[in-house]
Amino acid sequence: YTGGDYLVEEWMLQIPGEKWGFLIITMIVILILGFFIDFVEICFIIVPIIAPVAELLGINMTWFAILIAMNLQTSFLTPPFGFSLFYLKGVAPAGVTTRDIYRGVMPFIAIQILVLASLLFFPSFYGMG
């Protein structure tokens, strides 16, 4: 046992902005990781590291889980490894290119990010505050 979890926990507790800084940075990191790795790996690697820190900061864990789930849902649509985009390509007509699918999904990614931001900054609107 090396105590790496405590090292990461101490580092994350020093993020400027306390609760809000932690939430914003965590959501950005999860979104960026979602560009390259699957949601299952993010859940197994990142969530066990950040959940105890969120709890120490007094973050409602239900709200935090919803934020993570919404973020993971968004990452499921993002290129280059958006798995749902490849599923769609598998059932799309032959004339539809991967580029067409990537362009077509951009408005939905923007909507997802806006909803994620509203969840983050207006939790009482969703019954979480």
Beta strands, then each sheet from edge to edge (+ up, - down):
end
